[in-house]
Amino acid sequence: MNYLKNLEYAIALIILPVATFAQDSKVAEINKMEQAEADAIQRLDTIAIEKIWAKNFVINTPRNQTINRVAAMTAFKKGLIHYTGIRRDTEEITITNNIGIAMGQETIKPKEGRHSGKTVKRRYTNVWMQDGRTWTLIARQATDISVE
């Protein structure tokens, strides 16, 4: 009986660090993707955005509208999603199987649109899905919390 209990502890000591490393690795990947998406948006890099946003990507916008990838990509290509500055501070990333949820605050300086030239602070949630080794953004929600 003690042998089995000792074996269970030994297995747990081996598996736990491996699982923790895998979780930490996925969190690091999501952090990297969060920055890559923000950088691509600021550079108006449509090729990068098309790779980052999933085919079924959906956004709950700060204007209280839900739009799909086609509408978001159209706005992006027209320059309606164009910032002279964007800083994303990811506060929490949780991983469940192949889904990563990133939450935090971002500060943007829109070049066009209703807050052009102002500094906008938002709370955001990005939902990422891993397919094989690739993470794509499948959903986003953003809420303006201040405009200065």
Secondary structure, 3 states (H helix, E strand, C coil): CHHHHHHHHHHHHHHHHHHHHHHHHHHHHHHHHHHHHHHHHHHCCHHHHHHHEEEEEEEECCCCCEEEHHHHHHHHHCCCCCEEEEEEEEEEEEEECCEEEEEEEEEEEECCCCCCCCCEEEEEEEEEEEECCEEEEEEEEEEEEEEC
